Amino acid sequence: MLLVQLPWLLLLLTVAVLPAFLGEAHFASLGYSLLFQWTPERRYSTTSAIWRVDESAKEVNCSGCPISWSGVMQAVGGVYEANKQLAVRRNIVSTLLVTVGTLGYYAPTA
């Protein structure tokens, strides 16, 4: 019924929502590629977590261990920093795109 009375309203709603949808799709793609890129470092930090557990510390012979603690902390810090930068960019861009969509939706009624 609404489509018959106001066909331009459907077009307006589609155009208002499209920027936010495209922005979210773009940042979802960036987030996936970031996780894929950092997979070796994440695995390295996860497997080294075994060395930090109190119960298994008694059973581990640390002579000649290939794991360096500074390497583990650098890997974890790099993953954290990259995720933080992406989250900040995503929030800023998403806020702007949703604002554009909201203004586009409510502007004709004002």
C-alpha positions as CSV (number, residue, x, y, z in Angstrom):
1,M,0.0,0.0,0.0
2,L,2.8,2.4,0.9
3,L,4.7,1.5,-2.2
4,V,1.7,2.5,-4.4
5,Q,1.2,5.8,-2.6
6,L,4.8,7.0,-2.1
7,P,7.2,5.1,-4.5
8,W,10.0,7.6,-4.0
9,L,10.0,6.7,-0.2
10,L,11.3,3.3,-1.0
11,L,14.1,4.7,-3.1
12,L,14.9,7.3,-0.4
13,L,15.1,4.5,2.3
14,T,17.4,2.4,0.0
15,V,19.7,5.4,-0.7
16,A,19.8,6.4,3.0
17,V,20.8,2.9,4.2
18,L,23.3,2.1,1.3
19,P,26.3,4.1,2.6
20,A,26.3,2.5,6.0
21,F,25.9,-0.9,4.5
22,L,28.8,-0.4,2.1
23,G,31.0,0.9,4.9
24,E,30.2,-2.0,7.2
25,A,30.9,-4.5,4.3
26,H,34.2,-2.7,3.6
27,F,35.4,-2.8,7.2
28,A,34.3,-6.4,7.6
29,S,36.5,-7.3,4.7
30,L,39.4,-5.3,6.2
31,G,38.9,-7.1,9.6
32,Y,38.9,-10.5,7.9
33,S,42.1,-9.7,6.0
34,L,43.7,-8.4,9.1
35,L,42.9,-11.6,11.0
36,F,44.2,-13.7,8.1
37,Q,47.4,-11.7,7.9
38,W,48.1,-12.0,11.7
39,T,47.3,-15.7,12.0
40,P,50.9,-16.9,12.4
41,E,51.5,-14.3,15.2
42,R,48.3,-15.2,16.9
43,R,49.1,-18.9,16.8
44,Y,52.6,-18.2,18.1
45,S,51.2,-16.2,21.1
46,T,48.6,-18.9,21.7
47,T,51.0,-21.8,21.7
48,S,53.4,-19.9,24.0
49,A,50.6,-19.5,26.5
50,I,51.3,-23.1,27.5
51,W,54.7,-22.0,28.8
52,R,53.0,-19.4,31.1
53,V,50.6,-21.8,32.9
54,D,51.6,-22.5,36.5
55,E,50.7,-26.2,36.4
56,S,52.8,-27.0,33.4
57,A,55.8,-25.0,34.5
58,K,57.1,-27.9,36.6
59,E,57.1,-30.2,33.6
60,V,58.9,-28.0,31.1
61,N,62.6,-28.1,30.6
62,C,63.4,-24.5,29.4
63,S,67.0,-25.2,28.3
64,G,67.1,-24.5,24.6
65,C,63.6,-23.2,24.4
66,P,63.0,-21.6,21.0
67,I,60.4,-19.1,22.4
68,S,61.7,-15.7,23.4
69,W,59.4,-13.7,25.6
70,S,60.2,-10.4,23.9
71,G,59.1,-12.0,20.6
72,V,55.9,-13.2,22.1
73,M,55.1,-9.8,23.5
74,Q,56.0,-8.0,20.3
75,A,53.7,-10.4,18.3
76,V,50.8,-9.9,20.8
77,G,51.4,-6.1,20.8
78,G,51.4,-5.9,17.0
79,V,48.1,-7.8,16.8
80,Y,46.5,-5.6,19.5
81,E,47.7,-2.3,17.9
82,A,46.5,-3.3,14.4
83,N,43.1,-4.3,15.8
84,K,42.9,-1.1,17.7
85,Q,43.6,1.1,14.7
86,L,41.1,-0.7,12.6
87,A,38.4,-0.4,15.3
88,V,39.0,3.3,15.7
89,R,38.8,3.9,11.9
90,R,35.7,1.7,11.6
91,N,33.9,3.6,14.4
92,I,34.7,7.0,13.0
93,V,33.6,6.1,9.4
94,S,30.5,4.2,10.6
95,T,29.4,7.1,12.7
96,L,29.7,9.5,9.7
97,L,28.0,7.1,7.3
98,V,25.1,6.4,9.7
99,T,24.8,10.2,10.3
100,V,24.5,10.7,6.5
101,G,21.9,8.0,6.3
102,T,19.9,9.4,9.2
103,L,20.0,12.9,7.7
104,G,18.9,11.5,4.4
105,Y,16.0,9.7,6.0
106,Y,14.7,12.6,8.2
107,A,15.5,15.5,5.9
108,P,12.3,15.2,3.7
109,T,10.1,15.2,6.8
110,A,11.6,18.4,8.2
